[in-house]
Amino acid sequence: MKTIAVLDYFLNKNFNVTDVPDDVEIKHWDKIAYFLEEKWTQKESIGTAIWYPIELDRKVPFSRKLTADECLEFAKQQDFALKLFPMFKKKFKANFQWSKPVTARYNPITDQLYFYFFSEERYVFGDFVKELRSELGKNIFLFQVWARDMMRIDPNAAVYSVGTDCWMAIACQWYWPLPSVEVENIAMQWLDWRDIERLKWRCGKLKCSLLYELEIYMKESKEFPERGSTVVCPWWEQKGIVSSYNIITKEVVIKTEEGGVLRVPLSLLKWAKEKVKA
């Protein structure tokens, strides 16, 4: 038996599907059915297989791999959901003005329509869901997604990157769990002085690519004195304040008590520190 990572097509969450028979060949982007526990009952869902492993606590048992014919039928059913989306979008915006309807999907196993929307507010749907369910004759689930998820599931998102230098197809629409980029992460890389709007992408969040070298900065910065700390300049025993440092050039920028600015190699600072100790 083996374990396959998937991105659930309806919940937009990653799961590790366990107990997949070794003789069942699973390739990247294959569709897999598995069992999810929902309110103490087992329901089948469908996810897209990912070729690389992911460390997750969420594990679900394998049901089956969809055949080629089932995948074609599955694609047709998603077209059916997308045809209903304009009607949903119009009604939803009329009732919830500050929302952004994103897309629609259909789960044929549970005969359930999923309508996705983005909003920073919480809503009470009540009568709206009842009316929509009565009109469509289907089970309805309204799914609120956040900014990064909105870019991943939006069927029009791929065209947003045209004419830009951002690899959005990789950064925003990959199947890996979407990261959370914090302001502290850009401060660690000395990018907090830049126009922060230039560090954001279409979702309005800081670009995922800002995490690319973060681990290196976290490791290397331990060798440098903290910004704002007092150090002794190496050529004369004069104190200065650390303004910044560069992990690539191994230099530390120091502001002296007289107001001067020095760029000092880290190795000399370490030497001066050892000299003071001695």
Buried (B, 14 or more C-beta within 10 A) or exposed (E): EEBBBBBBBBBBBBBBBBEBEEEBEBEEEBBBBBBBEEEEEEEBBBBBBBEEEBEEEEEBEBBEBBEEEBBEEBEEBBEEBBEBBEEBBEBBBEEBEEBBBBBBBBBBEBEBBBBBBBBEEEBEEEEBBEEBEEEEEBEBBBBBBBBBBBBBBBEEBEEBBEEEEBEBEEBBBBBEEBBEBEEEBBEBBBBEEEEEEEBBBBBEBBBBBBBEEBEEBEEBBEEBBEBEEEBBBBEEEBEBBBBBBBBEEBBBBBBBEEEEEBEBEBEBBBEBBEEEEE
